[in-house]
Amino acid sequence: MPARDDLREIADGLGIPVSDEELEFSLGMLDSVYNALERVRRLYESFKPRPVRGAVGRRPEERENRLGGWSWICFLKEADDGPLTGKKVAVKDNISVAGAPLLNGSPMMEGYIPAYDATVVTRVLKAGGEILGKATCENMCTSSGSHTSYPWPVRNPHNPEYMAGGSSSGCAALVAAGEVDMSIAGDQAGSIRIPSSWCGVYGLKPTYGLVPYTGAFAMEPTLDHLGPIAGNVGDLALLLEVIAGRDGMDPRQRDTPHDLPRYTMALNNTSLRGLRVGVLVEGLGWDGVSEAEVDELVRDGVERLGELGASIDEVSIPMHRYGVDVWASVLIQGIYTMMMRDGCLGRYFRGYYDLDLYEFYSSVQDKRDVGFPPLLKSIILLGGHLEKTSGLRHYAMAQNIRQVLRQAYDSALARYDVLVLPTTPKAPKKLVIGSATDAAKLALMNVENTCPFNVTGHPALNIPCGRVDGLPVGMMLVGRHFDEMTLLKAARAWEAGVGVI
């Protein structure tokens, strides 16, 4: 229990003037408060669920992990039948699988083994899916390359000298290589869509809150998304159908409908007749960012959408060019708060608080020198400086501008069924393990078109649309909130009419 001097020190640190009488009053409350805390502790221990399973799996050997896509291999299967029967699944290594290490791409997390499954893992196993392991991801998920991940980098299956894209690098590479049918990935800035683009697979960042985030390593709760990656639209829709829906524990699901469509019904669609497509002109031709070959392939893809029956028009949304600014303003202070002040636990929401992760993460803070990649260190330094000099003003302004940005897209989507733009402005880059600053620079690339939709929460789907020097690039379809069905129908018609490129 605190002494009078302890409370005085706290008051001085907070700049709160307190009298001796007020200190005595506070000290007098201690017995009842600490008794309440102890009763809650005992209640928590008695109601805390038991671990789901014991230790499972092992770290892969080099010979069985040619792309570096696996951080851990295992075999988990619970149901003998269900919609995912016979489907092989990988889970991004920022998602809890009981009994398997959760590294989040960082050496700092060595030794952390969750006792419980994330909601999406429970749903996959109940649906008959076979989880083959944890897919490697970028260090603390703060990179769009595939070069910062621990325990090894991830290589592009189309050319191992090139990056797979990130941060869900292993999820996309393993699907593209045919080692799994599908994977569950995470996305705070494009981390589902960027590696899907560079590996030539389908990847969907769903509407914010459609898929529960419970049991995944949070980065910024207003930007966090989980979603599916698959080699074909059928598997993409199937996995989404299994993992989507409220779980009663994730505060991100406040607006999620209780009744969801059967997304596999989209697979009957092979025509785009009647679909209104708006080509987002601000998504092309980013000065100093976009590569002409990528823009050209996406414009060719738009023509093919027209050949499949869609009506095509160009649409201008000037606010799109400010989306990366709004995202950065939310992310910088959001990450500082979540990863430094709150120990990745968060606060002030009704939902599930992962105390095991909090206690482990708090116990390894002395490993930040090896655990935090250069870009994350920079984000935290800037976030700390902003909080010291201006409090939460910039974060609050960005969160309020979020609504203006969303309305800009919603206004266009009132006239068009989907918006189309390049998923990544750049084609895949060579895998180079260089200096810390070089790694940080590479980690920042390619989020300009993807991150705005993490801010606004619109669903966005990557479609493989062509290749530059033999390496895939993607075209992104963006839809209305909770209208994943339209995106899946469009992707299915593309797949049926165009096929693999």
C-alpha positions as CSV (number, residue, x, y, z in Angstrom):
1,M,0.0,0.0,0.0
2,P,1.2,3.6,-0.6
3,A,2.4,5.8,2.1
4,R,1.6,9.5,2.4
5,D,4.8,10.5,0.6
6,D,4.0,8.1,-2.3
7,L,0.7,9.9,-2.8
8,R,2.3,13.3,-2.5
9,E,4.9,12.3,-5.2
10,I,2.1,11.2,-7.5
11,A,0.2,14.4,-7.0
12,D,3.3,16.5,-7.7
13,G,4.0,14.6,-10.8
14,L,0.5,15.2,-12.1
15,G,0.5,18.8,-11.1
16,I,-2.5,18.3,-8.7
17,P,-2.3,20.4,-5.5
18,V,-3.4,18.4,-2.5
19,S,-3.7,19.4,1.2
20,D,-2.7,17.2,4.1
21,E,-6.4,16.7,4.9
22,E,-7.0,15.4,1.3
23,L,-4.0,13.1,1.6
24,E,-5.5,11.7,4.9
25,F,-8.8,11.2,3.2
26,S,-7.1,9.3,0.3
27,L,-5.1,7.1,2.8
28,G,-8.3,6.3,4.6
29,M,-9.9,4.8,1.5
30,L,-7.0,2.4,1.0
31,D,-8.4,-0.6,3.0
32,S,-11.7,-0.7,1.2
33,V,-10.1,-0.1,-2.2
34,Y,-7.5,-2.8,-1.8
35,N,-10.0,-5.3,-0.4
36,A,-12.1,-4.7,-3.5
37,L,-9.0,-5.2,-5.8
38,E,-8.2,-8.5,-4.0
39,R,-11.7,-9.8,-4.3
40,V,-11.7,-9.0,-8.1
41,R,-8.3,-10.8,-8.4
42,R,-9.7,-13.9,-6.7
43,L,-12.8,-13.8,-8.9
44,Y,-10.7,-13.4,-12.0
45,E,-8.6,-16.5,-11.1
46,S,-11.7,-18.6,-10.4
47,F,-13.5,-17.6,-13.7
48,K,-10.4,-17.5,-15.9
49,P,-10.8,-20.2,-18.6
50,R,-8.4,-23.1,-18.7
51,P,-5.7,-23.3,-21.4
52,V,-7.1,-24.7,-24.7
53,R,-4.2,-27.1,-25.3
54,G,-0.6,-27.8,-24.5
55,A,2.4,-27.0,-26.6
56,V,2.1,-27.8,-30.3
57,G,4.4,-27.9,-33.3
58,R,8.0,-26.8,-33.8
59,R,10.1,-24.3,-35.6
60,P,10.6,-25.3,-39.3
61,E,13.9,-26.5,-40.7
62,E,15.4,-24.5,-43.5
63,R,14.8,-27.3,-46.0
64,E,11.0,-27.2,-45.4
65,N,10.8,-23.4,-45.4
66,R,12.3,-22.3,-48.7
67,L,10.5,-19.0,-48.7
68,G,10.7,-18.3,-45.0
69,G,6.9,-18.1,-44.9
70,W,6.6,-20.3,-41.8
71,S,7.6,-19.0,-38.4
72,W,6.1,-22.2,-36.8
73,I,4.6,-25.4,-38.1
74,C,2.0,-27.6,-36.5
75,F,-1.1,-29.5,-37.3
76,L,-4.4,-28.6,-35.7
77,K,-7.7,-30.1,-36.7
78,E,-10.8,-30.4,-34.5
79,A,-13.9,-31.1,-36.6
80,D,-14.2,-33.9,-39.1
81,D,-16.6,-32.1,-41.3
82,G,-17.7,-28.5,-42.0
83,P,-17.3,-25.9,-44.7
84,L,-13.5,-25.8,-44.4
85,T,-13.1,-29.6,-44.5
86,G,-9.9,-30.4,-46.3
87,K,-8.7,-26.8,-46.5
88,K,-5.2,-26.1,-45.3
89,V,-4.9,-22.8,-43.4
90,A,-2.0,-20.6,-42.2
91,V,-2.4,-18.0,-39.5
92,K,-0.5,-14.8,-39.3
93,D,2.0,-14.7,-36.4
94,N,0.3,-11.8,-34.7
95,I,-2.8,-14.0,-34.0
96,S,-3.1,-16.3,-31.0
97,V,-3.0,-20.0,-31.5
98,A,-3.0,-21.7,-28.2
99,G,0.2,-23.7,-27.5
100,A,2.1,-22.2,-30.4
101,P,4.5,-19.2,-30.1
102,L,3.3,-15.7,-31.0
103,L,6.3,-13.8,-32.2
104,N,4.6,-10.9,-34.0
105,G,7.8,-11.0,-36.2
106,S,10.0,-9.8,-33.3
107,P,12.7,-11.4,-31.2
108,M,11.4,-9.5,-28.3
109,M,8.4,-11.9,-28.2
110,E,10.4,-15.1,-27.9
111,G,9.0,-17.2,-25.2
112,Y,5.4,-16.0,-25.4
113,I,2.9,-18.9,-25.9
114,P,-0.8,-18.0,-25.8
115,A,-3.1,-20.2,-23.7
116,Y,-6.2,-19.4,-25.8
117,D,-7.1,-19.2,-29.4
118,A,-8.2,-16.0,-31.2
119,T,-11.8,-16.0,-32.2
120,V,-10.9,-16.5,-35.9
121,V,-8.8,-19.6,-35.0
122,T,-11.7,-21.1,-33.0
123,R,-14.0,-20.6,-35.9
124,V,-11.6,-22.1,-38.5
125,L,-11.2,-25.2,-36.3
126,K,-14.9,-25.6,-35.7
127,A,-15.5,-25.4,-39.5
128,G,-13.2,-28.3,-40.1
129,G,-10.1,-26.4,-41.3
130,E,-6.6,-27.7,-40.8
131,I,-4.2,-25.1,-39.4
132,L,-0.7,-26.0,-40.5
133,G,1.1,-23.3,-38.6
134,K,1.9,-19.6,-38.0
135,A,2.9,-17.5,-41.0
136,T,5.9,-15.2,-40.7
137,C,5.1,-11.4,-40.5
138,E,7.2,-8.3,-40.4
139,N,8.7,-7.1,-37.1
140,M,5.8,-5.8,-35.0
141,C,3.9,-5.6,-38.3
142,T,5.5,-2.2,-39.0
143,S,6.7,-2.8,-42.6
144,S,5.2,-3.2,-46.1
145,G,8.3,-5.1,-47.2
146,S,9.3,-8.6,-46.1
147,H,12.8,-7.8,-44.9
148,T,12.4,-7.0,-41.2
149,S,10.7,-10.2,-40.0
150,Y,12.0,-12.5,-37.4
151,P,13.2,-15.2,-37.4
152,W,13.9,-14.8,-41.2
153,P,12.9,-12.7,-44.2
154,V,10.1,-13.9,-46.5
155,R,10.9,-14.4,-50.2
156,N,8.6,-13.9,-53.2
157,P,7.5,-17.2,-54.6
158,H,7.7,-15.9,-58.1
159,N,11.3,-14.8,-57.7
160,P,13.1,-15.5,-54.3
161,E,15.4,-12.5,-54.8
162,Y,12.4,-10.2,-54.4
163,M,10.2,-9.2,-51.5
164,A,6.8,-10.8,-50.8
165,G,5.3,-7.6,-49.5
166,G,4.2,-7.0,-45.9
167,S,3.4,-7.1,-43.2
168,S,1.4,-10.3,-43.8
169,S,4.3,-11.6,-45.9
170,G,4.2,-15.3,-45.1
171,C,0.4,-15.4,-45.4
172,A,0.5,-14.3,-49.1
173,A,3.7,-16.2,-50.0
174,L,2.5,-19.5,-48.6
175,V,-0.8,-19.2,-50.5
176,A,0.9,-18.2,-53.7
177,A,3.3,-21.2,-53.4
178,G,0.4,-23.6,-52.9
179,E,1.6,-24.7,-49.4
180,V,-1.8,-23.7,-48.0
181,D,-5.2,-23.0,-49.5
182,M,-5.9,-19.9,-47.5
183,S,-4.6,-17.7,-44.7
184,I,-5.8,-15.3,-42.1
185,A,-3.9,-12.0,-42.1
186,G,-3.9,-8.6,-40.5
187,D,-4.0,-5.1,-41.9
188,Q,-3.4,-1.7,-40.4
189,A,-2.1,0.1,-43.5
190,G,-2.4,-2.4,-46.3
191,S,-0.8,-5.5,-44.8
192,I,-3.3,-7.9,-46.4
193,R,-3.5,-6.2,-49.8
194,I,0.2,-5.3,-50.4
195,P,1.6,-8.9,-50.1
196,S,-1.4,-10.2,-52.0
197,S,-0.6,-7.8,-54.8
198,W,3.1,-8.7,-54.9
199,C,2.5,-12.4,-54.6
200,G,-0.4,-12.5,-57.1
201,V,-3.2,-13.8,-54.9
202,Y,-6.6,-12.5,-53.7
203,G,-6.6,-10.6,-50.4
204,L,-9.5,-8.9,-48.7
205,K,-9.4,-6.3,-46.0
206,P,-13.0,-6.4,-44.8
207,T,-15.1,-3.6,-43.5
208,Y,-13.8,-2.4,-40.1
209,G,-15.3,-4.7,-37.5
210,L,-16.7,-7.4,-39.8
211,V,-14.1,-9.9,-38.6
212,P,-13.4,-10.0,-34.9
213,Y,-9.9,-8.9,-33.8
214,T,-10.1,-10.7,-30.5
215,G,-6.9,-12.6,-29.7
216,A,-4.7,-10.7,-32.2
217,F,-1.8,-8.3,-31.3
218,A,-3.3,-4.8,-31.5
219,M,-1.5,-1.9,-33.0
220,E,-4.0,0.9,-33.2
221,P,-7.6,-0.2,-32.3
222,T,-9.3,2.2,-34.8
223,L,-7.1,0.8,-37.7
224,D,-6.9,-2.9,-36.8
225,H,-8.4,-5.4,-39.3
226,L,-8.2,-9.2,-39.9
227,G,-9.1,-10.8,-43.2
228,P,-8.6,-13.6,-45.6
229,I,-6.0,-14.3,-48.3
230,A,-6.6,-17.1,-50.9
231,G,-5.5,-18.3,-54.2
232,N,-9.0,-18.1,-55.7
233,V,-12.2,-16.2,-55.0
234,G,-14.0,-19.3,-53.9
235,D,-11.7,-20.0,-51.0
236,L,-11.6,-16.2,-50.2
237,A,-15.4,-16.1,-49.9
238,L,-15.5,-19.4,-48.0
239,L,-13.0,-18.3,-45.4
240,L,-14.7,-14.9,-44.9
241,E,-18.0,-16.7,-44.4
242,V,-16.4,-18.7,-41.6
243,I,-14.6,-15.9,-39.7
244,A,-16.9,-13.0,-40.1
245,G,-19.5,-11.9,-37.5
246,R,-19.7,-10.6,-34.0
247,D,-18.1,-12.4,-31.1
248,G,-19.3,-10.2,-28.3
249,M,-15.8,-9.4,-27.1
250,D,-14.4,-7.0,-29.8
251,P,-15.3,-3.3,-29.4
252,R,-14.4,-2.8,-33.0
253,Q,-17.7,-4.6,-33.9
254,R,-20.1,-1.9,-32.7
255,D,-21.6,-1.4,-36.2
256,T,-21.3,-4.9,-37.5
257,P,-24.7,-6.3,-38.6
258,H,-26.0,-9.3,-36.7
259,D,-27.2,-10.9,-39.9
260,L,-24.6,-11.4,-42.6
261,P,-24.9,-12.7,-46.1
262,R,-23.6,-16.1,-47.3
263,Y,-20.5,-14.8,-49.1
264,T,-20.1,-18.0,-51.1
265,M,-23.3,-17.1,-53.0
266,A,-21.1,-14.6,-54.8
267,L,-19.4,-17.5,-56.6
268,N,-22.4,-17.9,-59.0
269,N,-21.5,-14.5,-60.6
270,T,-19.6,-14.6,-63.9
271,S,-20.8,-11.3,-65.4
272,L,-20.2,-7.7,-64.5
273,R,-23.2,-6.4,-66.4
274,G,-24.8,-3.6,-64.5
275,L,-21.8,-3.0,-62.3
276,R,-20.8,0.7,-62.1
277,V,-17.1,1.2,-61.7
278,G,-15.4,4.4,-60.8
279,V,-11.7,4.6,-61.6
280,L,-10.2,6.7,-58.8
281,V,-7.9,9.1,-60.7
282,E,-6.0,10.2,-57.6
283,G,-5.0,6.6,-57.0
284,L,-2.9,6.8,-60.2
285,G,0.1,8.9,-61.0
286,W,1.4,9.7,-57.6
287,D,4.3,12.1,-58.2
288,G,7.5,10.4,-57.2
289,V,5.7,7.3,-56.0
290,S,3.8,5.6,-58.8
291,E,5.5,3.5,-61.5
292,A,4.1,3.9,-65.0
293,E,4.1,0.1,-65.6
294,V,1.9,-0.5,-62.7
295,D,-0.6,2.3,-63.6
296,E,-0.7,0.9,-67.2
297,L,-1.5,-2.6,-66.0
298,V,-4.3,-1.3,-63.8
299,R,-5.8,0.7,-66.7
300,D,-5.6,-2.4,-68.8
301,G,-7.5,-4.2,-66.0
302,V,-10.2,-1.6,-66.0
303,E,-10.7,-2.1,-69.7
304,R,-11.2,-5.8,-69.1
305,L,-13.8,-5.0,-66.4
306,G,-15.6,-3.1,-69.2
307,E,-15.3,-6.1,-71.5
308,L,-16.9,-8.2,-68.8
309,G,-20.0,-5.9,-68.8
310,A,-19.2,-3.2,-66.3
311,S,-19.8,0.5,-67.0
312,I,-16.6,2.5,-66.5
313,D,-16.1,6.1,-65.6
314,E,-13.4,8.2,-64.0
315,V,-14.1,9.7,-60.6
316,S,-12.0,12.3,-58.7
317,I,-11.8,12.3,-54.9
318,P,-9.2,14.9,-54.0
319,M,-9.3,13.9,-50.4
320,H,-7.7,10.5,-51.3
321,R,-4.4,12.3,-51.5
322,Y,-4.7,13.3,-47.9
323,G,-5.6,9.9,-46.7
324,V,-2.0,8.9,-45.9
325,D,-1.7,12.1,-43.8
326,V,-4.8,11.3,-41.8
327,W,-3.6,7.7,-41.3
328,A,-0.1,8.7,-40.2
329,S,-1.5,11.2,-37.7
330,V,-3.7,8.5,-36.1
331,L,-1.1,5.8,-36.3
332,I,1.9,7.6,-34.8
333,Q,0.2,8.6,-31.5
334,G,-2.0,5.5,-31.5
335,I,1.0,3.2,-31.6
336,Y,2.8,5.3,-29.0
337,T,-0.2,5.0,-26.7
338,M,-0.8,1.3,-27.3
339,M,2.7,0.0,-27.3
340,M,4.3,2.2,-24.8
341,R,1.7,3.5,-22.3
342,D,-0.8,0.6,-22.4
343,G,1.4,-2.4,-23.0
344,C,-0.6,-3.5,-26.0
345,L,-3.6,-3.9,-23.8
346,G,-5.6,-0.8,-24.4
347,R,-8.2,0.7,-22.1
348,Y,-11.6,2.3,-21.9
349,F,-13.5,-0.3,-24.0
350,R,-16.0,-3.1,-23.2
351,G,-14.5,-6.3,-24.4
352,Y,-11.8,-8.9,-23.9
353,Y,-8.5,-7.7,-22.4
354,D,-5.6,-10.1,-23.0
355,L,-3.8,-10.0,-19.6
356,D,-1.4,-12.8,-20.6
357,L,-0.1,-10.8,-23.5
358,Y,0.1,-7.7,-21.4
359,E,2.0,-9.3,-18.6
360,F,4.5,-10.9,-21.1
361,Y,5.0,-7.8,-23.1
362,S,5.5,-5.7,-20.0
363,S,8.1,-8.1,-18.8
364,V,10.3,-7.9,-21.9
365,Q,10.5,-4.1,-22.3
366,D,14.2,-4.2,-21.6
367,K,14.6,-6.0,-25.0
368,R,13.4,-3.0,-27.0
369,D,16.9,-2.6,-28.5
370,V,16.5,-5.8,-30.4
371,G,12.7,-6.0,-30.4
372,F,11.7,-2.8,-32.0
373,P,12.6,-2.3,-35.7
374,P,13.9,1.1,-36.8
375,L,10.6,2.3,-38.2
376,L,8.7,1.5,-35.0
377,K,11.4,3.3,-32.9
378,S,10.9,6.4,-35.1
379,I,7.1,6.2,-34.8
380,I,7.3,5.9,-31.0
381,L,9.8,8.8,-30.7
382,L,7.6,11.0,-32.8
383,G,4.5,9.9,-30.9
384,G,6.2,10.7,-27.6
385,H,7.3,14.1,-28.8
386,L,3.8,15.0,-30.1
387,E,2.2,13.9,-26.8
388,K,4.7,16.0,-24.8
389,T,4.4,19.1,-26.9
390,S,0.8,19.1,-28.0
391,G,-1.0,16.4,-26.1
392,L,-3.6,14.5,-28.2
393,R,-4.5,17.4,-30.4
394,H,-3.2,16.0,-33.7
395,Y,-4.7,12.6,-32.9
396,A,-8.0,14.1,-32.2
397,M,-8.0,16.3,-35.3
398,A,-7.1,13.2,-37.5
399,Q,-9.9,11.1,-35.9
400,N,-12.4,13.9,-36.6
401,I,-11.2,14.3,-40.2
402,R,-11.7,10.5,-40.6
403,Q,-15.4,11.2,-41.0
404,V,-14.8,13.8,-43.7
405,L,-12.5,11.3,-45.6
406,R,-15.1,8.6,-45.3
407,Q,-17.8,10.9,-46.6
408,A,-15.7,11.7,-49.6
409,Y,-15.6,8.0,-50.6
410,D,-19.2,7.4,-49.6
411,S,-20.3,10.2,-51.9
412,A,-18.5,8.5,-54.8
413,L,-19.9,5.1,-53.8
414,A,-23.4,6.5,-54.0
415,R,-22.8,6.8,-57.7
416,Y,-20.6,3.8,-58.3
417,D,-20.8,0.2,-57.0
418,V,-17.0,-0.1,-56.6
419,L,-13.9,2.2,-56.9
420,V,-10.8,0.9,-58.7
421,L,-7.2,1.9,-58.3
422,P,-3.7,0.3,-58.1
423,T,-3.3,-1.7,-54.9
424,T,0.4,-0.8,-54.8
425,P,1.9,2.1,-56.7
426,K,5.1,0.1,-57.2
427,A,6.0,-3.3,-58.5
428,P,7.8,-5.8,-56.2
429,K,11.3,-4.7,-55.0
430,K,14.5,-6.7,-54.4
431,L,15.0,-8.2,-51.0
432,V,17.9,-6.3,-49.6
433,I,19.0,-6.7,-46.0
434,G,20.9,-3.4,-45.4
435,S,21.4,-0.8,-42.6
436,A,18.8,0.1,-40.1
437,T,17.9,3.3,-41.9
438,D,17.7,1.5,-45.3
439,A,15.4,-1.1,-43.7
440,A,13.2,1.7,-42.4
441,K,13.0,3.5,-45.7
442,L,12.0,0.3,-47.5
443,A,9.4,-0.4,-44.8
444,L,7.5,2.8,-45.6
445,M,6.8,2.1,-49.3
446,N,3.5,1.4,-51.0
447,V,0.9,2.3,-48.5
448,E,-0.4,5.4,-50.2
449,N,-3.5,3.7,-51.8
450,T,-4.2,1.2,-49.1
451,C,-3.9,3.0,-45.8
452,P,-6.8,5.5,-46.4
453,F,-9.2,2.6,-46.3
454,N,-7.9,1.5,-42.9
455,V,-8.9,5.0,-41.7
456,T,-12.4,4.9,-43.2
457,G,-13.0,1.2,-42.8
458,H,-14.2,0.6,-46.3
459,P,-13.7,-3.0,-47.6
460,A,-10.9,-3.3,-50.2
461,L,-10.0,-6.4,-52.2
462,N,-6.8,-7.1,-54.2
463,I,-7.2,-8.8,-57.6
464,P,-4.1,-10.0,-59.5
465,C,-4.1,-8.0,-62.7
466,G,-0.7,-8.4,-64.4
467,R,3.0,-8.6,-64.1
468,V,6.1,-6.4,-64.3
469,D,9.2,-8.3,-65.2
470,G,7.5,-11.5,-64.3
471,L,6.4,-10.3,-60.8
472,P,2.7,-9.7,-60.0
473,V,1.0,-6.5,-59.3
474,G,-2.6,-5.9,-58.2
475,M,-5.7,-3.9,-58.8
476,M,-7.8,-2.9,-55.8
477,L,-11.6,-2.8,-55.6
478,V,-13.1,-0.7,-52.9
479,G,-16.8,-1.0,-51.8
480,R,-19.4,0.3,-49.5
481,H,-19.3,-0.6,-45.8
482,F,-20.4,-4.2,-45.3
483,D,-20.9,-4.8,-49.0
484,E,-18.2,-7.4,-49.4
485,M,-20.6,-9.3,-51.5
486,T,-20.3,-6.9,-54.4
487,L,-16.5,-7.0,-54.3
488,L,-16.5,-10.8,-54.3
489,K,-19.0,-10.9,-57.2
490,A,-16.7,-8.6,-59.2
491,A,-13.6,-10.6,-58.3
492,R,-15.4,-13.9,-59.3
493,A,-16.4,-12.5,-62.6
494,W,-12.8,-11.3,-63.2
495,E,-11.5,-14.8,-62.3
496,A,-14.0,-16.5,-64.6
497,G,-13.5,-14.1,-67.5
498,V,-9.8,-13.3,-67.3
499,G,-8.2,-16.1,-65.2
500,V,-4.7,-16.2,-63.9
501,I,-2.4,-13.5,-65.3
